[in-house]
C-alpha cells in the first residue's frame, strides 16, 4: 500500500492535491518499481493509462505527490513537521496522527493506508540514519538529518499499530525575555534565573516529559557570558543556544553489527579535557551522573543539565537512584550532590498545554547527610512570586557567587 491517502486539509495544512485512493497509488507504485523508471509526471501518467485510470493533471500531480512523499523526507508527515509551532508529531498506528503546537494534542486528518505503510516509513527513516528496525530489533531512538528526534516501536509490540514519535527541533532558542513575554516565567523569576546563570551556580532543570526543560535550558545557556566556552553533551542533539562559542558532543549507538557505540558517560569525560567554562549534560539519565557530579566538585562552576522528575523535591531521590546503579555508595552520592549542585529549577506542563517554571529550590544536607531540595521561590500559575523557606539560602548563594 502507499504511505497514505490524500484526504483534504488538516489542522496544520491549508491546501492539498486532488483526492486519490490508496489502490490507485499502489498500482502506480508497483508498475514504476517493476520497470525501474524514474518518478516523473510522464511516467505516472503512463502508469495510470496502463491501468485504465483517469489521467487528468490533478490526478497525476496527486499521485506524484503521494509517491514522492513515500520516498522523501518524513513522507505524509513532512508537511506537519514543517508547520509553524509544531513541536511533536505522534503516530499511533495508521488511523491516528497527532500534533502538538503548545496547546495540547490535536488529531490531524492524516491517515495511513494500513500498519504496513507506517512500518515502511519508520524503517526508511531508521535506515536513513544507519539504524536497523525490524522484528529482531523492533524499536529505535535516533536523530534524523534535519535534527528531529525520531522514536519508533513496531507492532505488535505497540498497539494499536506501529508508533512513531517525532520531536521537532526549534529553529532557534527562545530568550528569557521571550519566555517572560509568553508567560512561562514572571519578570521577577526571569531576573532570578539570570542571576543564577551570571553567578555561575550549578543547576539542574527538572520536570516531566514535554514540560519545557530543554526550552528553558536553551534560554539560560543563551544568557551565558559570550566569552564562556560551552561544551554540550547529549544523547540526541536538542540544545541549540544562541551563543557564540558552543561545542556539542553527541553519543552514538551501536551499528547494525553491534559495535561502534559511544556512551554519554564517555563523552562527559572527553568534555572535561576540552577546557569547558560550562559543562552541560543535556539530559542526565544514567551513569553519566557520576562523572557530572565529580566534575562539578572539581572546579567546573556553572555546570548544568536537565533531569526527569515529578518535583524539585524528588530530584535527590532521582540522582540517588541513578548513582547507586553504578555502584556508588549511598553516603558518597548525597555528599556529592550537595557539594556539586546549588539549585533546582522545576518546570511543569499544565493540562491546557502551557509550560512554565513552577519553582526554584536549593540543595542542602538534611538528616543523616541526605541531600534535600528545599523550595526557595515558587511561581504560581497566576504569575505571582512567593518566597519559601529556603529563600535566604538562595540569596546567600547568589551573593557569594
Residue pairs with C-beta under 8 A, 6 or more apart in sequence:
1 22
1 25
1 26
1 113
1 114
1 116
1 117
2 22
2 25
2 26
2 29
2 66
2 67
2 70
2 113
2 117
3 66
3 69
3 70
3 75
3 76
3 112
3 113
3 117
3 120
3 121
4 22
4 66
4 69
4 75
4 76
4 110
4 111
4 112
4 113
4 117
5 19
5 20
5 21
5 22
5 25
5 66
5 111
5 113
6 16
6 17
6 18
6 19
6 20
6 62
6 65
6 66
7 16
7 19
7 109
7 110
7 111
8 16
8 19
8 109
9 15
9 16
9 109
10 80
10 108
10 109
10 110
11 99
11 106
11 107
11 108
11 109
12 79
12 80
12 83
12 86
12 99
12 101
12 108
13 79
13 80
13 83
17 58
17 61
17 62
17 65
18 56
18 58
18 59
18 61
18 62
19 62
20 59
20 62
20 63
20 66
22 113
24 48
24 51
24 53
24 59
24 63
25 63
25 66
25 67
26 113
27 47
27 51
27 53
28 44
28 47
28 48
28 51
28 63
28 67
29 67
29 70
31 47
31 50
31 51
32 39
32 43
32 44
32 47
32 67
37 43
39 64
39 67
39 68
39 71
40 64
41 60
41 61
41 64
44 60
44 63
44 64
44 67
45 55
45 60
48 54
48 55
48 59
48 60
48 63
49 55
53 59
66 76
69 75
69 76
69 78
71 124
72 78
73 81
74 81
74 89
74 121
74 125
74 144
74 148
74 166
75 121
75 124
76 110
76 112
76 121
77 89
77 91
77 97
77 110
77 121
77 164
77 166
80 86
80 89
80 97
80 99
80 108
80 110
81 89
81 146
81 148
81 166
81 168
83 99
83 101
85 101
85 102
86 99
86 100
86 101
86 168
87 100
87 101
87 102
87 167
87 168
87 170
88 98
88 99
88 100
88 165
88 166
88 167
88 168
88 210
89 97
89 98
89 99
89 164
89 165
89 166
89 168
90 97
90 98
90 99
90 100
90 105
90 163
90 164
90 165
90 166
91 97
91 98
91 112
91 118
91 162
91 163
91 164
91 165
92 98
92 160
92 161
92 163
93 112
93 115
93 118
93 155
93 158
93 159
93 160
93 161
93 162
93 163
94 111
94 112
94 113
94 114
94 115
94 117
94 118
94 161
95 111
95 112
95 160
95 161
96 107
96 160
97 107
97 108
97 110
97 111
97 112
98 105
98 106
98 107
98 108
99 105
99 106
99 108
100 106
100 210
100 353
102 353
102 354
102 355
103 352
103 353
103 354
104 351
104 352
104 353
112 118
112 121
115 155
115 161
115 162
118 161
118 162
118 164
119 154
119 155
119 162
121 164
122 133
122 140
122 152
122 154
122 162
122 164
123 133
123 134
125 144
125 150
125 152
125 164
126 132
126 133
126 140
126 142
126 150
126 152
127 133
128 144
128 145
129 142
129 143
129 144
129 145
129 150
130 255
130 256
131 140
131 142
131 253
131 256
132 140
132 256
133 139
133 140
133 152
133 154
134 154
135 154
138 153
138 154
138 157
139 151
139 152
139 153
139 154
139 157
140 150
140 151
140 152
141 149
141 150
141 151
141 236
141 253
142 149
142 150
142 151
142 236
142 253
143 149
143 150
143 236
143 237
143 250
144 150
146 169
147 169
147 237
148 166
148 167
148 168
148 169
149 165
149 166
149 167
149 169
149 236
149 238
150 164
150 165
150 166
151 164
151 165
151 166
152 162
152 163
152 164
152 165
153 162
153 163
154 162
155 161
155 162
167 238
169 237
169 238
169 240
170 215
170 218
170 240
172 240
172 242
173 215
173 218
173 219
173 221
173 222
173 240
173 241
173 242
174 182
174 215
174 218
174 219
175 219
175 222
175 223
175 242
176 185
176 190
176 193
176 194
176 219
176 220
176 222
176 223
177 190
178 219
179 185
179 190
179 215
179 216
179 219
180 186
180 187
180 189
180 190
183 354
183 356
183 383
184 212
184 215
184 216
184 354
184 355
184 356
184 357
185 193
185 216
185 356
185 357
185 379
186 379
186 383
186 384
186 385
188 385
189 357
189 360
189 377
189 379
189 385
192 360
192 377
193 220
193 223
193 345
193 357
193 360
194 223
195 398
196 203
196 220
196 342
196 343
196 345
196 360
196 398
197 220
197 223
197 224
197 302
198 223
198 225
198 401
199 397
199 398
199 400
199 401
200 301
200 302
200 401
201 302
201 342
201 343
201 397
201 398
201 401
202 296
202 301
202 302
202 303
202 304
202 340
202 341
202 342
202 343
203 304
203 341
203 342
203 343
203 344
203 345
204 284
204 304
204 305
204 306
204 307
204 315
204 341
204 343
204 344
204 345
205 213
205 216
205 217
205 220
205 304
205 305
205 306
205 307
205 344
205 345
205 346
205 347
206 213
206 306
206 307
206 308
206 309
206 311
206 312
206 314
206 315
206 318
206 344
206 345
206 346
206 347
207 213
207 306
207 308
207 309
207 346
207 347
207 348
207 349
208 308
208 309
208 310
208 348
208 349
209 308
210 349
210 355
211 347
211 348
211 349
211 355
212 347
212 349
212 355
212 356
213 306
213 347
214 238
214 239
214 282
214 306
215 355
216 345
216 347
216 357
217 239
217 280
217 282
217 304
217 305
217 306
218 239
218 240
218 241
218 242
219 241
220 304
221 230
221 239
221 241
221 243
221 278
221 280
221 304
222 241
222 242
222 243
224 230
224 241
224 243
224 278
224 302
226 243
226 244
226 245
227 245
227 277
228 243
228 245
228 277
228 278
228 302
229 245
229 247
229 274
229 275
229 276
229 277
229 278
230 241
230 243
230 245
230 246
230 247
230 276
230 277
230 278
230 280
231 247
231 248
231 249
231 271
231 274
231 276
231 278
231 279
231 280
232 239
232 246
232 247
232 248
232 249
232 280
232 282
233 248
233 249
233 251
233 264
233 267
233 268
233 271
233 279
233 280
233 281
233 282
233 288
234 248
234 249
234 250
234 251
234 264
234 281
234 282
234 283
235 250
235 251
235 264
235 282
235 283
235 285
236 250
236 282
237 248
237 250
237 282
238 282
239 248
239 280
239 282
247 274
247 276
249 267
249 270
249 271
250 267
251 261
251 262
251 263
251 264
251 266
251 267
252 260
252 261
252 262
253 261
254 260
254 261
263 287
263 288
264 281
264 286
264 287
264 288
265 286
265 287
265 288
265 290
265 291
267 288
268 279
268 281
268 288
268 291
268 292
268 295
269 291
271 279
272 279
272 291
272 295
272 300
276 300
277 302
278 302
278 303
278 304
279 292
279 295
279 296
279 300
279 303
280 303
280 304
280 305
281 288
281 292
281 303
281 304
281 305
281 306
282 305
282 306
283 305
283 306
283 307
283 308
284 292
284 305
284 306
284 307
284 319
284 322
285 307
285 308
285 322
286 322
286 325
287 322
287 325
287 326
289 319
289 322
289 323
289 326
290 323
290 326
290 328
292 303
292 305
292 340
293 319
293 323
293 336
293 337
293 340
293 341
294 336
294 340
295 303
296 303
296 340
296 341
297 336
297 339
297 340
303 340
307 315
307 318
307 319
308 318
309 315
309 318
309 346
311 346
312 344
312 345
312 346
312 359
312 360
312 361
312 373
312 375
313 361
313 372
313 373
313 375
314 373
315 344
315 361
315 363
315 373
316 334
316 337
316 363
316 370
316 371
316 372
316 373
319 333
319 337
319 371
320 330
320 333
320 334
320 337
320 371
323 333
323 336
324 330
324 333
328 336
331 369
333 371
334 365
334 369
334 370
334 371
335 365
335 369
337 363
337 371
338 363
338 364
338 365
338 371
341 363
342 362
342 363
342 397
343 360
343 361
343 362
343 363
343 376
343 394
343 397
344 360
344 361
344 362
344 363
344 373
345 357
345 359
345 360
346 357
346 358
346 359
346 360
346 361
347 355
347 356
347 357
347 358
348 355
348 356
348 358
349 355
350 356
350 381
356 379
356 381
357 379
358 378
358 379
359 375
359 376
359 377
359 378
359 379
359 388
360 375
360 376
360 377
360 394
361 373
361 374
361 375
361 376
361 390
362 373
362 374
362 376
362 390
362 393
362 394
362 397
363 371
363 372
363 373
363 374
364 371
364 372
364 374
364 390
364 393
365 371
365 372
366 372
374 388
374 389
374 390
374 393
375 388
375 389
375 390
376 387
376 388
376 389
376 390
376 391
376 393
376 394
377 385
377 386
377 387
377 388
377 391
377 394
378 385
378 386
378 388
379 385
379 386
380 386
